[in-house]
Amino acid sequence: MTGLYHLLKEKGFKLPSEIGEQIYIFNKYYTVTRYPDAANGLPSESVDRIEGERAVSLAREVLNFAERYVRDSY
């Protein structure tokens, strides 16, 4: 995820710093969902409810910002 964000930044898309500084959180979910054995156990046991809720909340913030960015750019 951070790799994708770096590519987008090169093209002019930049998240507000309070969101962009947390984008690394998504890397964990990418790795565990793509490579389930990377969790050193069941993927469902590697993330607790608080972590999951934090990631969902951040994802919503990113999507809301991206929607506004696209809408305002065109």
Secondary structure in CASP SS format (residue, H / E / C, confidence):
PFRMAT SS
TARGET T0000
AUTHOR 0000-0000-0000
METHOD secondary structure of the structure
MODEL  1
M C 1.00
T H 1.00
G H 1.00
L H 1.00
Y H 1.00
H H 1.00
L H 1.00
L H 1.00
K H 1.00
E H 1.00
K C 1.00
G C 1.00
F C 1.00
K C 1.00
L C 1.00
P C 1.00
S H 1.00
E H 1.00
I H 1.00
G H 1.00
E C 1.00
Q C 1.00
I C 1.00
Y C 1.00
I H 1.00
F H 1.00
N H 1.00
K H 1.00
Y H 1.00
Y H 1.00
T H 1.00
V H 1.00
T H 1.00
R H 1.00
Y C 1.00
P H 1.00
D H 1.00
A H 1.00
A H 1.00
N C 1.00
G C 1.00
L C 1.00
P H 1.00
S H 1.00
E H 1.00
S C 1.00
V C 1.00
D C 1.00
R H 1.00
I H 1.00
E H 1.00
G H 1.00
E H 1.00
R H 1.00
A H 1.00
V H 1.00
S H 1.00
L H 1.00
A H 1.00
R H 1.00
E H 1.00
V H 1.00
L H 1.00
N H 1.00
F H 1.00
A H 1.00
E H 1.00
R H 1.00
Y H 1.00
V H 1.00
R H 1.00
D H 1.00
S H 1.00
Y C 1.00
END
